[in-house]
Amino acid sequence: MMEIGRICIKIAGRDAGNTAIIVEVIDDKYVLIDGNVRRRKCNISHLEPLDDVLKIKKGASTADIRKAMTVAKINIIEKKKIKKSPKKKVEEKTPVKKKTKKDGTK
């Protein structure tokens, strides 16, 4: 049932509810997934397989998987790009000169 290209729904963890595609079968308990989830090793008990299978190669790149998802008309969740604010320049402080008494008294 768990084969390369199988469309699944992630049912556990941070990416629960998102669509995943099986990229590689690691062993009888684990698969490599990608799609609307982070590309990572996943326990098959955390996946709900669907009837559809995409035609992809073993170990396909994320770009290949996104192309296959658009052809199959599966919604792709765009990742948010974090805008970095420009760093504030820190002005260098001039060293403070210590004043000493010239007459030699304490």
Secondary structure, DSSP 8 states (H G I E B T S, - for coil): ---TTEEEEE-SSTTTT-EEEEEEE-SSSEEEEEESS-SEEEEGGGEEEEEEE----TT--HHHHHHHHHHTT----------------------------SS---
